Amino acid sequence: MSFKYDKNNKYHRLGKNALIVVVSLTVFVLAWWVVSILAHSTVIPTPIKTFDALISFLQDGYLGISAGRYISASLTLFLKGFLLAFVLAVPLGLILGFSKSLNTFVTPIIEVLRPIAPMAWAPVFIYGISYDTGPMLVVFIGIFFPLLTNVIFGVKKIDPSLVDAALTLGASKFHLFTKVMAPSAIPYIMNGIKVGLGVGWMCIVAAEMYNPRGFGVGYCISDMCFNGLWPSTFAMLIIIAALGILTTSLAEYLQKYVSKRMGVE
Amino acid sequence: MFDGSNKEQTSDKGSVSYAEGEDFIHIENLSKIYKRDDSETVAIEDFSINIKKGELISIVGPSGCGKTTILRMIAGLLEPTSGTITVAGHPCDKPGPDRGMVFQDFALMPWRSVIKNVELGMEMAGVPKEERRKRAEEYISIVGLEKFKDARINELSGGMKQRVGIARALVNHPDVLLMDEPFGALDAQTRNLMQAGLIKILDKTDQTIIFITHSVDEAVYLSDRIVVLTKRPAKIKEIIEIPWPRPRDRASPDFTALRKHILDELEKENVLDD
């Protein structure tokens, strides 16, 4: 049976892309292998050793705590931070986009707080508030600002003729808000969520390192480093990368789905 | 396109009812001056006209002369600097569904289906769901989009989008339909089809329409009267009555002569028509 590549066939294209991804990752692993041999240092374990460490972490956990428990601890914290940011940033952003005077009042405060790197808050929140809520608040900060600015932007970007159209159809201020501004901001909200999730995931891993009695993957990887368990450390890096890819692709999928539903593509 | 039957429309509000041909819209000494810092731009100066019920009035004028400004003031989207506008006896100080507007860029909500767009005005007015649906379906069939009532807006062609825009305005039984270069974004062929469709609506109802266009051809084809404006500040240069029945023959000598006359007048205003 002969195979002919057809660039107009969806499955052929997907197959081609998958092949490229496999080749790209293979090249990456080979390069890593070469570097680990050349460096001849325990700090850079070979892919094989890392793979063994990954399997043993997933099977036996670390320090008597299962892998699932570390991962779910991080994900729970992440989800809590996200939810808090979502319930605060979305309504606030919609209101700030809608009301000019309120926006003028709040903007200076936001502009002072926004440039502070979320990680700068980590010691403040974790040592100052608590080991439990601290990392969650760092994630919250990481997601809150990108989300808020996207929501405000979304409300401001609204097509003025949609507002005119709604007004000539008899819209009150309340209707303008619920029937026009909020729905037209949704794609921007989704974009904010996507950006926010990316930043938030970086925050959680770093924030957990400050926590001396935590459970998350960030805590786990820093403890492995301190103990010189390099293959395990690298195995954790892989887990963190995988979880990061998972959250961003989920957000991307959601964004595409919602944009399509909202009639903007 | 635009088929289906449509009963005589009645205004939802207003205690006085107007018969076709009666003076219905009064615009008196309308002016609009835009003030910015210390400079003033006079957009409209001393614009007065009475429009009869069931009339189609088009307003033509050099580009940027303020045609849209007049329409937006009637819609209540813009406040006049001086002068008064009444439609069916009501002053036009704020926008409302009694003055339906059709926009050049369609201005449809892309997150709503065709029928949901048509229902929007009734939804905000608190019309019960059943009745909303029924009325929306009726007007969707008038503009010939029955098959597309559940379609998304981005699945429609430009002409179809504008038919949704027209249905969305008409479904609220407006006293006047304000059309702001409604076919300006469409290709020539679709444009002609839309004009023919609009004429069908005119035949079946006594809908009063104010129509802004920069196409003289379109104005002569559709209008009962054409208001020719001067360049900025816009004043009425001439009002031309066209008593011919519709549909009109674009190739007839009368048609081309009138078209030429208006184009000449506009050219005197120093601006070229399309």
Boltz contact constraints between the chains, C-beta under 6 A:
constraints:
  - contact:
      token1: [A, 161]
      token2: [B, 103]
      max_distance: 6.0
  - contact:
      token1: [A, 161]
      token2: [B, 105]
      max_distance: 6.0
  - contact:
      token1: [A, 161]
      token2: [B, 107]
      max_distance: 6.0
  - contact:
      token1: [A, 162]
      token2: [B, 107]
      max_distance: 6.0
  - contact:
      token1: [A, 164]
      token2: [B, 77]
      max_distance: 6.0
  - contact:
      token1: [A, 165]
      token2: [B, 107]
      max_distance: 6.0
  - contact:
      token1: [A, 167]
      token2: [B, 95]
      max_distance: 6.0
  - contact:
      token1: [A, 168]
      token2: [B, 75]
      max_distance: 6.0
  - contact:
      token1: [A, 168]
      token2: [B, 95]
      max_distance: 6.0
  - contact:
      token1: [A, 168]
      token2: [B, 101]
      max_distance: 6.0
  - contact:
      token1: [A, 169]
      token2: [B, 97]
      max_distance: 6.0
  - contact:
      token1: [A, 169]
      token2: [B, 120]
      max_distance: 6.0
  - contact:
      token1: [A, 169]
      token2: [B, 121]
      max_distance: 6.0
  - contact:
      token1: [A, 170]
      token2: [B, 96]
      max_distance: 6.0
  - contact:
      token1: [A, 170]
      token2: [B, 97]
      max_distance: 6.0
  - contact:
      token1: [A, 170]
      token2: [B, 121]
      max_distance: 6.0
  - contact:
      token1: [A, 170]
      token2: [B, 124]
      max_distance: 6.0
  - contact:
      token1: [A, 170]
      token2: [B, 125]
      max_distance: 6.0
  - contact:
      token1: [A, 171]
      token2: [B, 124]
      max_distance: 6.0
  - contact:
      token1: [A, 175]
      token2: [B, 124]
      max_distance: 6.0
  - contact:
      token1: [A, 183]
      token2: [B, 111]
      max_distance: 6.0
  - contact:
      token1: [A, 262]
      token2: [B, 111]
      max_distance: 6.0
  - contact:
      token1: [A, 263]
      token2: [B, 110]
      max_distance: 6.0
  - contact:
      token1: [A, 263]
      token2: [B, 111]
      max_distance: 6.0
  - contact:
      token1: [A, 263]
      token2: [B, 152]
      max_distance: 6.0
  - contact:
      token1: [A, 263]
      token2: [B, 153]
      max_distance: 6.0
  - contact:
      token1: [A, 263]
      token2: [B, 154]
      max_distance: 6.0
  - contact:
      token1: [A, 264]
      token2: [B, 110]
      max_distance: 6.0
